Amino acid sequence: MLIRLKQIIGTCFFAIFIAQTVTTQAATYYVATTGSDSYAGTSTKPWKTIKYAVGKMVAGDTTYVSGGTYQEGEIRFSKSGTQSAPIKLLASPGASPIISFINKDPYNRINFKSTTSTKSPIGWITLEGFELRNGYDGIKIYNGHDITIRRNWIHHNPGQGILGNGTRILIDRNKINHNGPFTTCGTACGYVHGLYMNGKAITITNNIIYDNLCYGIQVNGSATYDSTKHPGPEYVYSSNWVIANNTLAYQGCAGIVLWSYAPNLRAENNVFYENGVKNSSLTAQGINFVGTQATGITIRNNLAYASGSGGTKFLGSGAKQGTNYTQSGNIVNTAQPKFVNAPATLPSSPNFSLASGSPAIDKGLALSLSSTKISYPGTTRPKGYTYDVGAYEYNGSTTLSSLAEPISAQAN
């Protein structure tokens, strides 16, 4: 008994020691264009490349990146954080760092991919405040979980803006536009989107998604679980998505497509505007359905408007109301959303903030989801009687179009 007691006490002390070791490893690092990867990564001796910083971080670490343009190849998150000690890659307060990928090699993008094995999960990571351009894709996620992608501008990538699979992923307050090989793509044109993802409990809120080659959001419900490649079925089968308070405009195809199996998805408080620009007026510019077999889909309090230059229908015909989905409170082709600067055809600098008198004001659902309580530019909801529809919350100003400081920076 005494020997057993000593073993238990020794185990407890060892566990405490390990916990203390993990805690003391947490560090804050810095990156600047004037730095060097031979430096210590401190505020006065920052590293030079984001790739190097990401390779050094472990659970609990945070790296702040100063403004400037960073010519990078593949940036790979290969280690996970924990729930209590996530890994964070953040723009420095007030900075807008640009990651311009060196070339369009298939690996030159931000990858979330474990090095442990091909089926290992990776998670508890935050990426916030970056401009990502000219990569093969902007971001690729392999078996991700508990990943937050917030306040990034992801554009002019010839592949997808965001591609991947996982569970409990939050995509919030990003601008995602002009992704896809717009020069020559042939039959691939129908497979390149702003977001192309599959998995359980993916949440997409407060994003501006416009002018992507095909769909704004592709909900891939056709992926097949493989125990040799995936940690569990929840990393593959698409269910329990929330797509709320986004503005989706000027896509080549519809704003959203639900492909095959995607049960219990909620599409609420979104604006769908002038999508389906490459399609006929008889097609959907809001939500399309392709082979949709799912049930429990709810489509509520969205605003859809199209002038007729592309698709005009709000919903496609590939699913049946009452069987696959229910809808209520939607405003369809009765009034333009009255954006500050978004005419029928895409302008050079669109501004999707709401002007006075917009039919989107006070027409949304008051959602309990925490991420919907802060709009795209960082203002809180609601300002009026209830939530507005779309990524913006009207506050009496027609000029609020830029992003506020990251939430993490505001808290410091």
TORTOR-927892 format. One record per residue (C-alpha): x, y, z; residue in three letters. Coordinates in nm, 2 decimals. Example, Ala and Ser with C-alpha at 12.3 -4.5 7.8 and 13.67 -1.06 7.14 Angstrom:
<nodes>
X	Y	Z	type
1.23	-0.45	0.78	ALA $
1.37	-0.11	0.71	SER $
</nodes>
This chain:
<nodes>
X	Y	Z	type
0.00	0.00	0.00	MET $
0.28	0.24	0.09	LEU $
0.46	0.17	-0.24	ILE $
0.13	0.23	-0.43	ARG $
0.08	0.56	-0.24	LEU $
0.43	0.68	-0.33	LYS $
0.36	0.59	-0.69	GLN $
0.04	0.80	-0.69	ILE $
0.21	1.09	-0.52	ILE $
0.50	1.07	-0.77	GLY $
0.26	1.06	-1.06	THR $
0.08	1.37	-0.93	CYS $
0.41	1.57	-0.89	PHE $
0.51	1.46	-1.24	PHE $
0.18	1.59	-1.38	ALA $
0.21	1.92	-1.20	ILE $
0.57	1.95	-1.33	PHE $
0.46	1.89	-1.69	ILE $
0.17	2.14	-1.65	ALA $
0.41	2.40	-1.52	GLN $
0.66	2.33	-1.80	THR $
0.39	2.38	-2.06	VAL $
0.28	2.70	-1.89	THR $
0.63	2.84	-1.88	THR $
0.68	2.77	-2.25	GLN $
0.41	3.02	-2.35	ALA $
0.58	3.32	-2.52	ALA $
0.51	3.63	-2.72	THR $
0.70	3.68	-3.04	TYR $
0.73	3.95	-3.30	TYR $
0.79	3.97	-3.68	VAL $
0.88	4.27	-3.89	ALA $
1.02	4.33	-4.24	THR $
1.32	4.49	-4.08	THR $
1.40	4.18	-3.86	GLY $
1.61	3.87	-3.90	SER $
1.53	3.50	-3.84	ASP $
1.86	3.49	-3.66	SER $
1.72	3.72	-3.40	TYR $
1.54	3.62	-3.08	ALA $
1.19	3.72	-3.20	GLY $
1.15	3.99	-2.94	THR $
0.98	4.33	-2.99	SER $
1.33	4.49	-3.03	THR $
1.48	4.20	-3.22	LYS $
1.20	4.06	-3.43	PRO $
1.21	3.78	-3.68	TRP $
1.18	3.86	-4.05	LYS $
0.96	3.58	-4.19	THR $
0.61	3.47	-4.08	ILE $
0.70	3.11	-4.18	LYS $
0.98	3.10	-3.93	TYR $
0.76	3.23	-3.65	ALA $
0.48	2.98	-3.72	VAL $
0.74	2.70	-3.72	GLY $
0.86	2.80	-3.37	LYS $
0.52	2.85	-3.20	MET $
0.39	2.59	-2.96	VAL $
0.07	2.58	-2.74	ALA $
0.02	2.91	-2.57	GLY $
0.24	3.12	-2.79	ASP $
0.14	3.44	-2.97	THR $
0.32	3.61	-3.26	THR $
0.25	3.97	-3.36	TYR $
0.33	4.07	-3.71	VAL $
0.41	4.44	-3.80	SER $
0.28	4.61	-4.11	GLY $
0.45	4.57	-4.45	GLY $
0.46	4.32	-4.73	THR $
0.60	3.97	-4.66	TYR $
0.71	3.76	-4.96	GLN $
0.65	3.41	-4.84	GLU $
0.62	3.05	-4.97	GLY $
0.43	2.79	-4.77	GLU $
0.34	2.90	-4.42	ILE $
0.25	2.58	-4.23	ARG $
0.09	2.54	-3.89	PHE $
0.20	2.19	-3.80	SER $
0.14	2.19	-3.42	LYS $
-0.18	2.23	-3.22	SER $
-0.26	2.46	-2.93	GLY $
-0.49	2.36	-2.65	THR $
-0.83	2.49	-2.54	GLN $
-0.66	2.68	-2.26	SER $
-0.34	2.77	-2.45	ALA $
-0.42	2.83	-2.82	PRO $
-0.16	2.93	-3.08	ILE $
-0.22	3.28	-3.22	LYS $
-0.08	3.45	-3.52	LEU $
-0.20	3.81	-3.51	LEU $
-0.15	4.14	-3.69	ALA $
0.01	4.39	-3.45	SER $
-0.24	4.65	-3.32	PRO $
-0.30	4.91	-3.59	GLY $
-0.11	4.71	-3.86	ALA $
-0.23	4.54	-4.18	SER $
0.05	4.30	-4.28	PRO $
0.04	4.17	-4.63	ILE $
0.14	3.81	-4.72	ILE $
0.21	3.80	-5.09	SER $
0.30	3.45	-5.18	PHE $
0.61	3.41	-5.39	ILE $
0.45	3.21	-5.67	ASN $
0.15	2.99	-5.73	LYS $
0.31	2.66	-5.63	ASP $
0.03	2.43	-5.49	PRO $
0.19	2.45	-5.14	TYR $
0.23	2.83	-5.13	ASN $
-0.05	2.92	-4.90	ARG $
-0.13	2.91	-4.53	ILE $
-0.16	2.54	-4.44	ASN $
-0.30	2.39	-4.13	PHE $
-0.16	2.04	-4.14	LYS $
-0.02	1.82	-3.87	SER $
0.32	1.66	-3.92	THR $
0.23	1.37	-3.69	THR $
0.04	1.17	-3.95	SER $
-0.19	1.22	-4.25	THR $
-0.50	1.16	-4.03	LYS $
-0.39	1.36	-3.73	SER $
-0.61	1.66	-3.63	PRO $
-0.47	2.01	-3.58	ILE $
-0.65	2.28	-3.38	GLY $
-0.68	2.55	-3.12	TRP $
-0.52	2.81	-3.36	ILE $
-0.62	3.17	-3.44	THR $
-0.52	3.36	-3.76	LEU $
-0.62	3.72	-3.75	GLU $
-0.56	4.05	-3.94	GLY $
-0.37	3.95	-4.26	PHE $
-0.40	4.02	-4.63	GLU $
-0.34	3.70	-4.82	LEU $
-0.29	3.72	-5.19	ARG $
-0.13	3.54	-5.49	ASN $
-0.11	3.20	-5.32	GLY $
-0.24	2.88	-5.48	TYR $
-0.52	2.90	-5.23	ASP $
-0.54	3.15	-4.95	GLY $
-0.58	2.90	-4.68	ILE $
-0.59	2.52	-4.67	LYS $
-0.71	2.32	-4.37	ILE $
-0.64	1.95	-4.32	TYR $
-0.85	1.78	-4.04	ASN $
-0.88	2.11	-3.85	GLY $
-1.07	2.17	-3.53	HIS $
-1.13	2.47	-3.31	ASP $
-0.97	2.71	-3.57	ILE $
-1.06	3.08	-3.59	THR $
-1.00	3.27	-3.91	ILE $
-1.09	3.63	-3.84	ARG $
-1.04	3.98	-4.00	ARG $
-0.84	3.86	-4.30	ASN $
-0.86	3.99	-4.66	TRP $
-0.82	3.68	-4.88	ILE $
-0.81	3.78	-5.25	HIS $
-0.66	3.71	-5.60	HIS $
-0.56	3.35	-5.53	ASN $
-0.61	3.13	-5.84	PRO $
-0.75	2.85	-5.62	GLY $
-1.00	2.87	-5.34	GLN $
-1.00	3.15	-5.09	GLY $
-1.04	2.90	-4.81	ILE $
-1.03	2.52	-4.87	LEU $
-1.04	2.23	-4.63	GLY $
-1.22	2.01	-4.38	ASN $
-1.27	2.00	-4.01	GLY $
-1.50	2.06	-3.72	THR $
-1.58	2.36	-3.50	ARG $
-1.42	2.61	-3.73	ILE $
-1.51	2.98	-3.71	LEU $
-1.47	3.20	-4.02	ILE $
-1.56	3.55	-3.91	ASP $
-1.53	3.91	-4.03	ARG $
-1.31	3.84	-4.33	ASN $
-1.32	3.99	-4.68	LYS $
-1.30	3.71	-4.94	ILE $
-1.30	3.82	-5.31	ASN $
-1.17	3.76	-5.66	HIS $
-1.04	3.41	-5.60	ASN $
-1.01	3.17	-5.89	GLY $
-0.82	3.14	-6.22	PRO $
-1.01	3.42	-6.40	PHE $
-0.81	3.40	-6.72	THR $
-0.82	3.03	-6.82	THR $
-0.99	2.76	-6.62	CYS $
-1.21	2.55	-6.86	GLY $
-1.43	2.30	-6.68	THR $
-1.25	2.39	-6.35	ALA $
-1.45	2.72	-6.34	CYS $
-1.73	2.54	-6.16	GLY $
-1.50	2.41	-5.88	TYR $
-1.33	2.73	-5.76	VAL $
-1.50	2.93	-5.49	HIS $
-1.46	3.18	-5.21	GLY $
-1.49	2.90	-4.95	LEU $
-1.50	2.53	-5.02	TYR $
-1.53	2.32	-4.71	MET $
-1.67	2.02	-4.54	ASN $
-1.71	1.90	-4.18	GLY $
-1.94	1.94	-3.88	LYS $
-2.02	2.27	-3.70	ALA $
-1.86	2.51	-3.93	ILE $
-1.96	2.87	-3.85	THR $
-1.94	3.15	-4.11	ILE $
-2.04	3.49	-3.99	THR $
-2.00	3.86	-4.07	ASN $
-1.80	3.81	-4.39	ASN $
-1.79	4.01	-4.71	ILE $
-1.77	3.75	-4.99	ILE $
-1.79	3.88	-5.35	TYR $
-1.66	3.84	-5.70	ASP $
-1.53	3.49	-5.67	ASN $
-1.51	3.27	-5.97	LEU $
-1.81	3.04	-5.90	CYS $
-1.99	3.01	-5.56	TYR $
-1.92	3.23	-5.26	GLY $
-1.96	2.93	-5.02	ILE $
-1.95	2.57	-5.13	GLN $
-2.10	2.34	-4.86	VAL $
-1.94	2.01	-4.96	ASN $
-2.17	1.74	-4.84	GLY $
-2.04	1.47	-5.07	SER $
-1.71	1.39	-4.90	ALA $
-1.65	1.03	-4.78	THR $
-1.51	0.94	-4.44	TYR $
-1.19	0.73	-4.45	ASP $
-1.06	0.61	-4.12	SER $
-0.70	0.60	-4.26	THR $
-0.72	0.97	-4.35	LYS $
-0.96	1.14	-4.10	HIS $
-0.96	1.15	-3.72	PRO $
-1.34	1.09	-3.71	GLY $
-1.66	1.13	-3.91	PRO $
-1.72	1.48	-3.78	GLU $
-1.41	1.60	-3.97	TYR $
-1.58	1.49	-4.30	VAL $
-1.96	1.49	-4.29	TYR $
-2.11	1.84	-4.33	SER $
-2.38	1.91	-4.07	SER $
-2.49	2.17	-3.82	ASN $
-2.34	2.46	-4.02	TRP $
-2.43	2.82	-3.94	VAL $
-2.40	3.08	-4.21	ILE $
-2.52	3.41	-4.07	ALA $
-2.49	3.79	-4.12	ASN $
-2.28	3.76	-4.44	ASN $
-2.30	3.98	-4.75	THR $
-2.25	3.77	-5.07	LEU $
-2.24	3.96	-5.40	ALA $
-2.13	3.94	-5.76	TYR $
-2.02	3.57	-5.76	GLN $
-2.00	3.39	-6.09	GLY $
-2.24	3.14	-5.95	CYS $
-2.49	3.16	-5.66	ALA $
-2.39	3.30	-5.32	GLY $
-2.41	2.95	-5.15	ILE $
-2.44	2.60	-5.28	VAL $
-2.55	2.31	-5.06	LEU $
-2.40	2.01	-5.23	TRP $
-2.56	1.67	-5.14	SER $
-2.57	1.60	-4.77	TYR $
-2.58	1.90	-4.53	ALA $
-2.84	1.85	-4.26	PRO $
-2.94	2.10	-3.99	ASN $
-2.77	2.39	-4.17	LEU $
-2.89	2.74	-4.08	ARG $
-2.87	3.03	-4.33	ALA $
-2.99	3.34	-4.15	GLU $
-2.95	3.72	-4.18	ASN $
-2.75	3.71	-4.50	ASN $
-2.77	3.95	-4.80	VAL $
-2.75	3.78	-5.15	PHE $
-2.70	4.05	-5.41	TYR $
-2.64	4.02	-5.79	GLU $
-2.48	3.68	-5.78	ASN $
-2.49	3.43	-6.06	GLY $
-2.34	3.68	-6.30	VAL $
-2.23	3.41	-6.55	LYS $
-2.57	3.24	-6.54	ASN $
-2.91	3.29	-6.69	SER $
-3.19	3.48	-6.51	SER $
-3.37	3.15	-6.45	LEU $
-3.10	3.02	-6.21	THR $
-3.05	3.08	-5.84	ALA $
-2.84	3.38	-5.73	GLN $
-2.90	3.31	-5.36	GLY $
-2.88	2.95	-5.25	ILE $
-2.84	2.67	-5.50	ASN $
-2.90	2.30	-5.43	PHE $
-2.72	2.02	-5.60	VAL $
-2.84	1.66	-5.53	GLY $
-2.95	1.78	-5.18	THR $
-3.07	1.49	-4.97	GLN $
-3.05	1.66	-4.63	ALA $
-3.32	1.76	-4.39	THR $
-3.35	2.02	-4.12	GLY $
-3.22	2.31	-4.32	ILE $
-3.36	2.65	-4.21	THR $
-3.34	2.96	-4.43	ILE $
-3.46	3.26	-4.24	ARG $
-3.45	3.64	-4.26	ASN $
-3.23	3.68	-4.56	ASN $
-3.24	3.96	-4.81	LEU $
-3.20	3.86	-5.18	ALA $
-3.20	4.10	-5.47	TYR $
-3.09	4.08	-5.84	ALA $
-3.16	4.31	-6.12	SER $
-3.16	4.05	-6.39	GLY $
-2.81	4.07	-6.53	SER $
-2.75	3.72	-6.40	GLY $
-2.94	3.47	-6.19	GLY $
-3.26	3.61	-6.03	THR $
-3.41	3.33	-5.82	LYS $
-3.34	3.32	-5.45	PHE $
-3.34	2.94	-5.41	LEU $
-3.26	2.67	-5.66	GLY $
-3.48	2.38	-5.75	SER $
-3.26	2.09	-5.63	GLY $
-3.43	2.06	-5.29	ALA $
-3.79	2.05	-5.18	LYS $
-3.94	2.30	-4.93	GLN $
-4.10	2.12	-4.64	GLY $
-3.89	1.81	-4.70	THR $
-3.53	1.93	-4.72	ASN $
-3.57	2.29	-4.59	TYR $
-3.81	2.54	-4.44	THR $
-3.79	2.92	-4.50	GLN $
-3.94	3.22	-4.33	SER $
-3.89	3.60	-4.30	GLY $
-3.69	3.63	-4.63	ASN $
-3.71	3.95	-4.83	ILE $
-3.68	3.85	-5.20	VAL $
-3.65	4.09	-5.50	ASN $
-3.88	4.35	-5.35	THR $
-3.62	4.62	-5.27	ALA $
-3.25	4.69	-5.33	GLN $
-3.04	4.66	-5.02	PRO $
-2.92	5.02	-5.05	LYS $
-2.55	4.98	-5.00	PHE $
-2.33	5.28	-5.00	VAL $
-2.16	5.18	-5.33	ASN $
-2.27	4.86	-5.49	ALA $
-2.46	4.92	-5.82	PRO $
-2.59	4.63	-6.04	ALA $
-2.24	4.56	-6.18	THR $
-1.93	4.54	-5.97	LEU $
-1.75	4.87	-5.92	PRO $
-1.38	4.90	-5.86	SER $
-1.42	4.97	-5.49	SER $
-1.76	4.84	-5.36	PRO $
-1.88	4.95	-5.02	ASN $
-2.14	4.72	-4.87	PHE $
-2.22	4.92	-4.56	SER $
-2.59	5.01	-4.53	LEU $
-2.72	5.35	-4.63	ALA $
-3.02	5.52	-4.46	SER $
-3.35	5.36	-4.55	GLY $
-3.20	5.02	-4.63	SER $
-3.46	4.74	-4.61	PRO $
-3.19	4.53	-4.43	ALA $
-3.21	4.75	-4.12	ILE $
-3.38	4.59	-3.82	ASP $
-3.50	4.29	-4.03	LYS $
-3.27	4.02	-3.89	GLY $
-3.31	3.77	-3.62	LEU $
-3.15	3.83	-3.28	ALA $
-2.91	3.53	-3.29	LEU $
-2.76	3.39	-2.97	SER $
-2.43	3.30	-3.15	LEU $
-2.16	3.52	-2.99	SER $
-1.98	3.59	-3.31	SER $
-2.28	3.76	-3.47	THR $
-2.29	4.02	-3.19	LYS $
-2.00	4.21	-3.36	ILE $
-2.04	4.32	-3.72	SER $
-1.79	4.31	-4.00	TYR $
-1.62	4.65	-3.92	PRO $
-1.62	4.58	-3.54	GLY $
-1.94	4.76	-3.43	THR $
-2.17	4.58	-3.19	THR $
-2.52	4.45	-3.26	ARG $
-2.79	4.56	-3.24	PRO $
-2.78	4.93	-3.29	LYS $
-3.15	4.96	-3.35	GLY $
-3.45	4.75	-3.26	TYR $
-3.29	4.42	-3.36	THR $
-3.01	4.29	-3.59	TYR $
-2.97	4.42	-3.94	ASP $
-2.94	4.17	-4.23	VAL $
-2.59	4.13	-4.38	GLY $
-2.24	4.18	-4.25	ALA $
-2.29	4.55	-4.15	TYR $
-2.49	4.70	-3.87	GLU $
-2.63	5.05	-3.96	TYR $
-2.51	5.31	-3.72	ASN $
-2.62	5.63	-3.89	GLY $
-2.29	5.67	-4.09	SER $
-2.23	5.58	-4.45	THR $
-1.85	5.57	-4.42	THR $
-1.78	5.29	-4.18	LEU $
-1.63	5.03	-4.41	SER $
-1.29	4.95	-4.26	SER $
-1.21	4.69	-4.00	LEU $
-1.16	4.77	-3.64	ALA $
-0.87	4.65	-3.43	GLU $
-0.87	4.27	-3.36	PRO $
-1.07	4.17	-3.06	ILE $
-0.75	4.03	-2.90	SER $
-0.58	4.37	-2.94	ALA $
-0.88	4.55	-2.79	GLN $
-0.86	4.33	-2.49	ALA $
-0.50	4.42	-2.41	ASN $
</nodes>
